[in-house]
Amino acid sequence: MSRPIYYGYWLIVAAFIAQFVSVGAQSYVIGPFMIPMTTELGWTRAEFTLPRTIGQVVMAFTGFFIGSLVDRKGARGFMLGGVVILSVALFLLSKVNALWQWILLNGVVLTIGASLIGNLVVNVTLAKWFVDFRGRAIAFAAMGVSFAGVLLTPLATWAIDLYGWRTGWQLLSIGAFIFVVPTALAMRRSPEDYNLNLDGKSDHQVSQGFAQKAEDDFNNSMTRAQALRSLTFYWLVIAFGMFGITIQVMLIQTVPFMTDAGYDRTTAALMITIASVPALVSKPIWGWLIDGLQPKPLASISAAITGGSLFVIVYGAHVASLPILITGFAVLGFGWGGMIPLQEVIWASYFGRRYLGGVRSAAMPFSIMLTAGAPLATSYYYDVFGDYNGAILIVAVANMLSAVLILFLKKPNQP
């Protein structure tokens, strides 16, 4: 008799959908709304971007308080509450008329809702269901992030241009609720709760020693307090923080960056799609490489590719060459493809799965020191200098430094 499908595979699908909605609502749809909203409401681009900087702080502290609870209670309750909060925030964004309303709803309320259904919650869950195939599991789930760029950015642009930005927010609100509620109901804390083995292994395989890696991963897990006493913890925060600012900046600024360079809004939104497609299709490749090779050098390569692509993008805008811009964004997407799975696998393999929610959430307030100000600083740079070029080049250099730092990472000493 054939064995039933391992439930962890259904969790990959659920995590795909959750990240599609969470990251899409926070980042991928913001760019298309920038010019219509700032034009109608009279805000500067720095004022428009301010909620995403505040949102980084809110996300960090939301994660810090729920991380250990996810370890103990699982993701379902947090995600059900999160989708309600997120959907209400998205709908109310259609009613904003004042800057303080935009900051409160987008920077605080929306971010809390998205955090409760997003990366921390679902990736910690997946890390508890997979060890041998952790890279592929997280990579396939992270395809939801890239798919948001493939679908949501052009869809949001189309909806805004056809119906107006207020209706655009309302449509996003309805879509988020419809997609995430069944996803949240599907979540499960860990395979042990259901008498299942990690990676879908049979009891016979476990008895034959094929689950030794999973057992070692659990037994060598570090608590939040132990991780905070490890120097490796802080090197990871710095390295991945400098890597991660790229996505924070480019998802928000690409559409205005391209329109400022003389391209129409459809072409500008298309650049996000061009970056998102290779990010989407390369994630399984990164996942396969992670499970077969060492993730650390792969993460360094991913960071270097991402940084190099930004130099190409700025040059392409400078010489007004659409083919060069398309090449730059395509390469950017390939570098992005490795970012989430590599980061999550390195954190899990260095600190173990047992207390991973607590460890990952402890890193978030530290990461915020590096990433929170990047979108706001980029918009401020534009307001002062009239373009984004210098700010994007600084981000490129940060990625190159991240690539070097990652190579020097060492596993923490076990307690």
Secondary structure, DSSP 8 states (H G I E B T S, - for coil): ------HHHHHHHHHHHHHHHHHIIIIITHHHHHHHHHHHHT--HHHHHHHHHHHHHHHHHHHHHHHHHHHHH-SHHHHHHHHHHHHHHHHHHTT--SHHHHIIIIIIIHHHHHHHHSHHHHHHHHHHH-STTHHHHHHHHHHHHHHHHHHHHHHHHHHHHHH-HHHHHHHHHHHHHHHHHHHHHT--S-GGGGT--GGG--HHHHHTTTTHHHHHHHHT---HHHHHT-HHHHHHHHHHHHHHHHHHHHHHHHHHHHHHTT--HHHHHHHHHHHHHHHHHHHHHHHHHHHHS-HHHHHHHHHHHHHHHHHHHHHHHHTT-HHHHHHHHHHHHHHHHHHHHHHHHHHHHHH-STTHHHHHHHHHHHHHHHHTTHHHHHHHHHHHHSSSHHHHHHHHHHHHHHHHHHHT-------
